Structure formats: structure tokens, C-alpha cells
């Protein structure tokens, strides 16, 4: 079995049943990865776990996977959200990919005063999240929300979810203190290139459910800050502290 080859299926996988492969997935398995009829790969559906599948080629463009034994049960990621101001396309792709690898449960792009890219394609982010999950052995997919203005998001915020915003002015709490035994559910907010505007910082600091956090003495790029903040979260309060996934 090609143990590292994994595909996501939007349908529920069940042992003994066939799972339809899209034309793109069929092309990938046969022509890119050179899998032959009867060879095995892994599949996951984001709901029930991961399975061994056997390739069945019905035509050049139409293949199915025969679902075999279950390899892993579903394992949920910590209930941590990432809110971020979209940046240039490649950097936004990087944020999405690393957020999926680092185990976020939801991705929420937010439009701030200084956001320099307000054209956010949700379908592209979904595709990036699927690809990242396939590669990192993740068993579920994060929810990917439509972009919305920061003020609107904060107005409708569920105050039971703690919001940690990365404060470039260094007026926030050090990240190790803020995230140590932080309550769940929670969310991390990364600002745009150039940082939050003064009125945005004033609004965030006025909210009882929000906490400013500093990531140290250096100014980080938005994509670096996202990866750094999520890494700190996972190390201090997330699933890096208690790895119980079945092998």
C-alpha cells in the first residue's frame, strides 16, 4: 500500500462500498502517481476516519475506490479558530496551509482598515485546506468562512470564545503567559501588513472577551505571525500537550 498517498472524499466512506473519484482525482492517481488498477491508497471523509481503498479503473477518466479496512478513527482538533487579514495570494495560501497543518478548527478571513487584499476566494481556501489535510495526515477539515469586516465580526462574536489578538505595539501579554492553560474555545486574530489601525486596537482593547498578545521584540510578517501564534498555542494549550491519536 502507498501509505503516504491520501485523498479526501466528500462522501461518507463505508467498508465494502465504492467511493467515487472525481476526474481530477482519477487523473492524479493514474497519471501523476502512476497507481495501477488494484493498488491501494488511503482515503478520509472528515467524519468517520481513514480507510484503505483499492483503486478500480472503470475507464480512462472514471475510477472508484473500493473501501477496505478502517485504519484510523476520527480524531478532532482543538477548538481553536484563526482570524486573519488576507494578504497577497501566495502568502494567504501559506497561512491557510500552515493553519490546517497546525490544527485550526475554523478559518475566518477578516477585512481590516489596512487589509491590502479584499478579494478573497473561499473556494481557493477550501481547496488549499483539502490539499494540506491530505498531506499532513489530518483526519478532518477546518470550517472555512467567507471574509467579513472586522467590526461586523466582533459585533456578532460569541463572548464565550476568548479572542487573542496579536498586538504589534507590544502592549499585550507575552504569548507564553497568555496561552498557558488558556480556556477553550478560543480564537487567534492576526492583523494585516502594517498592523491594526489605532481605532481597531482601541476597539479590541475595550472588549471583555479579547486579550492582546505579543509575539516578542521583532515585527513578524502576517504569515509568520500566524504560524508562530498557532505553534505557541498548540505547544501550550493544544493537542501537542496530549497526543492521543491512534496510529
PyMOL commands that set and color helices and strands:
alter all, ss='L'
color gray80, all
select helices_A, chain A and resi 23-32+89-101+122-136+150-155+175-179+198-206+222-236
alter helices_A, ss='H'
color red, helices_A
select strands_A, chain A and resi 6-8+18-20+40-44+49-57+63-73+80-84+106-111+143-149+162-166+173-174+186-190+210-214
alter strands_A, ss='S'
color yellow, strands_A
deselect
rebuild
show_as cartoon
